[in-house]
Amino acid sequence: MKRLVITLSIGLLAVLAIVAQGSINKRTNNSHGARSKKLPRIAICGLGIESSTFSPAQTDEAAFHAKYNDDVFSTYPFLSIDSPLRHRAAWIPTLVGHALPGGIVTRRAYESLVKQTLDMLQKKLPYDGLYFDIHGAMSVVGLDDPEGDFIQRIRKVIGTKTIISTSMDLHGNVSWRLAENTDLITCYRLAPHEDAMATKKRAVENLINRIESGKGKPRYKAYINLPILLPGEKTSTRIEPAKSVYAAVAPAAAQPGVVDAAIWVGYAWADEPRNHAVVMVTGDDKQTVTKTAERLAQGFWDARAGFAFVSPTGTLAECLDKAVASTKHPFFISDSGDNPTAGGAGDVTWTIQEILKRPEFQSADGPSVIYASIPGPELVAKAEAAGVGNIVDGYAGAKVDSRYAPPVHIKGVVESIFKGDIDAEVEVAIKVGSVHIIVTKKRKPYHHERDFTNMGLNPRKTDIVVVKIGYLEPELYNMRADWMMAITPGGVDQNIERLPYRRIERPMFPFDKDMPQPDLSAKLVPMSDKL
Ligand SMILES: [Zn+2]
């Protein structure tokens, strides 16, 4: 009996405990709900790619590696679960996609990604803010100014009250339409883009600050169209004049009455009217905003004749002659015309064909060379079947861009096979004479030391390292004993004056060298609620 009472008591306590727990849960949910209502609701979306219209390559939807919903957070370390920014808003990530630079995006891919984004945004309305994470140099088949089109369609869904903050690459293009539809806008201040994540974070912080403070949209957006079009490889901020032109941006943005300031070099390998340099400054003080934009624009214009390639340049033969004769190793050579990170197809074989013809590299004890890289899925499959240490014989490259040379014949020893890279998927090193050729299943840029060491190659101990790249990314730059940029053919030919432009605005520097002084006065872009 006593035992029964105890059992009943325990049972009653358990029931009470469950009820109590339930009411606690309910309270927690309620308080969480109340808190969420106070936090600003901020959506995240965006697509990033720079795509060349001078390359025969096309980019499909899969290339964007789209992330959905909460997976989007992994793109932004500053929004990790325990970061302060994460707790200042109720975030609604939708779709964010970033592709390697490449050829023009198919219309089907663009429409699909945009429609998915708009559908997701529609389902979770309304928003106090929207973070629009774009590169700004996307080209789409049959559509001008895709980022302008995208943001306009976003506005149709979310309305004009939501504050949009846009972050971009400084090689992106800012159309008037994009400027009208966004409220805050900024871009990188360094090339190479070591401040990419800091820029995105600034765009998000500015957005939250404007919402939290109740200041809302900046009252003024100054816009200046600079008739300058330069290849990125002439505008590295490591050297003058871009170093000084860009060094003026952060102090300009820090002035009272200014929210942000930005200079876009623009993207040289697409033939559209929007492709040119732009300056924008946003803020609440009309005088400071416009004068600051004019000062930054004048600084860029005055410096225009000083922009030169970031390294000594030459034909490939000149670069190879110098590298072979040099005592400085590793001697880097940029195979710049087909640079996949600028929008080249990445499979032009012209350069590797020329290297394989050189007598110095015919025997295994010649000057050591690494060539990175050439896509050749069939050759990669053959190398996997043959295995490390065995001979493989086949062709690679020129599937997409065969305008300059046909597929390259490679017969050599398989040195290593590496699997698991997100871009390349499978990479093999094949030794032909004294040349280690990296052949990939899919195209991949080689920017880091580990890209080589993963495959058992040691670029520091190699005489000559040839990479499909423009300016060297930091790890390679710091490793170089010497460096030249070879002006090689491809979809991102660095000699832009020989590209067949038809639609860019003229006059334009450097195409019209004797052009008159352009109007560099700031135009005020209408606020997005006036659209
Ligand atoms: Zn860039």
Residues whose N, C-alpha, C, O or C-beta is under 5 A from the ligand:
A	BS01	ZN	D169 H171
